[in-house]
């Protein structure tokens, strides 16, 4: 599927982070308008782009890793690496110009830390491991929002409740819910005054008014996660949900018409799970592509062994 992607009438490139176990593995790649170009094969979760900077957080499963590495790229190339000990099971990442913010789902936390890796602030609404399954971050006009699978108190309390509408989008500063009744939500975006969120467990994309009324529900396939808007398209990641199938196959990117919300086609990925989608201007993409391979920069976190990949769920 050929795609001419533009944002505000300027050309942009779709960059995708993917995770996977010992079956498909994971990686970091971009779409050149006709096909995928691999940058490297290191499993990656959250991505964040601001102007000519891209932040990338490497996948670090809590069962094996003792910390997380975050890579910072600019249009000039690779800028720096920061490692945070104890930050495992990382999901989203942000950079506010002064601090990094990252979600550790295993620690049920959002942490703020410096470019040297020093933690300066922590949001932890409950202490049990992965009890809320905090995952995605979104910042708008200085307000930080997050999604979670529900307010549970016991470790992995959300397991078994994925389709019960316990998930929410909320403000971190006040704890106030913005959207409720969601099923394993990810990737919240505020677009043209409307909230758009991936309702992952229901394999759909939901559009809400600014006050929380459901406006539209777009049925997709698999585990919806990862979302960007271009001038013409809405692009949504669709990961293989290991809770529902043992198929070893690649994820997809659903391409929706921005005006009609109809699915126009899909882009097939080589990895089982897509975590995040971002758009990069040509200059930033050039800096990323010129950077050293990530395996020369950091000792990469281990992948899950094959036997675990057959029983774990895509989250």
N, C-alpha and C positions, 0 to 999 in steps of 0.2 A: 504494500500500500504506500503510494507516494504522498508525502505530506510536506507542504510548504508552510512552515510555522512562523507566525509573526505575533509580536506583542507590541501594541501601540504603533503598529505599522513598521516595526523594526524586526529584522530577522532574528530568530532565536533557535536554539537547539535543545531538544529534549534529552536530559541526562537522568539515568535511572540507577537506583541502588537495589541490589538483589541479595537475598540470603538463601542458604540451602545447606543441607547436610552432606553426607558422603555420597549421596546419589547424584544430584546435579551440581552441588557446590553453589557458590554465590559469586557476585562480581559487581563491577562498576562499568557502565557502558553508556554510549550515546547513540542517537538515531540520526543518521546523516540525511534523512529525507527519503531514503530508499531501503536502507538496511542498518542493522546494528553494528557498531564498531566497539570492540572491547577495549577498555582502558587497562583493566587488570582483572584478576579472578579472585579477589579478596572479598569475603562476605561483608556487606555494609548495610547499616540500617538508615538512620536519619541523615538528611541532607538539608542544607540551608543556604540560600543565595541572597545576597544583598549587594546591589550594584556590581562591582567587579571582584567580589569575594565569594568563595564557596567553602562551606564547612561540611566535613564528612566524618561520621562516627563509625568506627569499625565494630563489627559484631563480636561480642565477648560473652559467650554463654556462661551463666553463673556456676554451672557444674564443673567447669574446668578453668576458667580465666580468673585472675586476681585483680584485674583492672581493665580500663578501657583506653584506647588510643583515639585521639581526635586530630584530624588533619585539616590544615587551613591552606587554601589555595587562593591566589590572586591572578590577575591577568598577566603578571610577570612570571608566574610559575608557582612551585611549591613554596609556601611561606614558613610554616612551622608545624611541629608536632607537639601535642601536650598529652601526657598520660596521667590518668587519675586512678590511683590505687583504690580498690574497694568498690569502684563503680562498675557493676556487672549487669548483664542483661540490658544493655542500653537500647533505647528506642529513639526518640527524637532528640534533636540538638538545635540550639539557636546561638547566635552571637549578637549581643546588643551594643557592640562597639567598645565595651569595657570588660565584660565577663562572658564566658560561655555558660549556657544553661543546657542541662542534659537530663533525660529521664532514665532512671534505673528502675525498671519494672520490678525486679527481684527485691530491691530495697524499698519498694513502694514510695519512691522519692523523686523529687525534682531538685537538682543541686545547681548552685551558682559557683563558678570557680574561675580563677585567674588564668592568664596565658601560661603561667608556670605550673598550673595544676593544683593550686591551693584552694580548697573549698572555703567559701566565705558565707554561704547561706544554704539552708536546706528546708524544703517543704516536705514533710512526712506526715500525712493525715492519720496514718495508723501504722503500728510497728511490725505487724506480721508480714512475712515474706509474700510479695506479689498478691496481697489480699484485694486491692482495688484493680489491679492491672492498669496503672497509669501508663499512657503510651505517647500520645501526640500532643504537641505544643503549637500554639498560634498566638502571635502578638499583634494587637491592633491599637493604635493611638496610645501606646504605653501600657495597655492592659494585657496581662498574660492569661491565656485560656488553656485548658487541658481537657483531654478526654480520658475516661476510665470506664471499666466494665461494670462498676457498681461499688457501693460502699459496704464492703464486707470486713469482718474483723479477723477471721481465721486465715491461715496461709492458703493461697490460691482459692479463696472462697468463692470466686466467680465460676469455678468449674462446675458444670451441671446447670448453670443458669444463663447460658449464652443467648438463648432465644426467649428470655422472659422479660426483656425490656428494662433491665436494671441499669443499663449504661447511661452516661450523661456527659454533657459538655458543661464545664463550670469555670468560674473565675477563680484564680488562685489567691487573689488578694482578699476576697471576701468569702469565698467558699460558695457563692450563690450559683445555683444551677441556671444555665442559659437554655439548654435543651435537655429533655428527659425522655424516657421511654425508648431508649436506643438499645441495639443489640450488638455489643462489642464494637463501639464506634472508633474510628480513626480519621485522621487527616481533615480536621475541620478548617473551613475557609469561609471568610466573609467576602462575598462577591456581589457588587452592585446592591448593597444593603440587605442581602439575603445570606443566611447561613447554609452552607452546603457541607455535608458530612458523609463519609463512607460508613454505611451501616453493615459492617463486615459479615456478621453471622447470618444476615438475611440476604447477602449477595446483592445489595442494592445501593443506590446513591439517593440521598434524601435532601430536599431543598425546603428550608423553613424561612418564614418571615423573620424580621429582626426581633419580633416579640415571641417567637417560638411556635407559630402555627405551621403545620405541615402544608406545603404548597404542592409538592411534586415528589413522586417516588419513581425512580428509574431502575427497572430490574436488570441486573447484570448477571455474571456467572462467577462461580467460585467465591473467594474471599476478597471482597473489595477493600483496597488500601492503597493510598498514594493518589494524589489529585492535583492537577494544574489546569489553568485556563489560558488559552491563547485567544487571539482576536476572533478566530473562527471555530475553534474546537474546545471541547472539554475532554481531557485525557484522564483515564482512571485505571489504576492497576488492578489486576485480577489474579490472585495467587491460588495455587493448588492448596486446598484445605485438607491437611492430613487427618483431621478428625472424621472426614467423610469419605476419603478415598486413599488407596495405597498406590495409585497411579504415579509412575515416575515420568513426569512431563513438565514442560516449561509453562511459566506464567504467561499472561497476555496483558496488553494495554488496550482497553476499549477506547475507541475514538468516537466521540459523540458530537453531533452538530450543536453548536452553542445556542442556536435559535430554536431548534425543534426538540433538542435533547434525545434525538433518535441515534441509535448506534449505527455508524457508517461502516465500521469494519474493526478489525483487531490486528495488533502487531504481536507476533509470537516472540517470546523471549526464550533464551536457552536455559534459564534457571527456574527452579520450582516456585520461588516466592519473590515478588517484588515488594519492597518496602516503601520507597519514596520516589517521587518524581519532582524535578525542578527544571527550570528553563534558564539557559545561559546565553548571553550575547557572544558573538564570535570571538571577541578579544579574550573573554574569560575562558571560553572553551580552549582557545589556543594555549593559554597558560597551563591549564589542566593537562592537556595532551603532552606538552613539553616536559612535564614534571617527571622525576624519577619514578620507576615502578615502586609501588608501596612496599613491596617485600624488601627493598633496599633501604627503606626508611624506618621500618618498625618490625619487631617480631610479631607476626600475626597471631591473633587468638586462634586456638584450635577449633576445628569443625566438630560437630556431633558425629559419633560413629554411626554406621549404618543401622545397627540394631535399635538405636534410639529413634532414628528418623521414621521408623515404621509405627511408632506408638505416640509420638508427641504431636501436639496440635499446632497449627499455624496461628500465632498470636502476634 
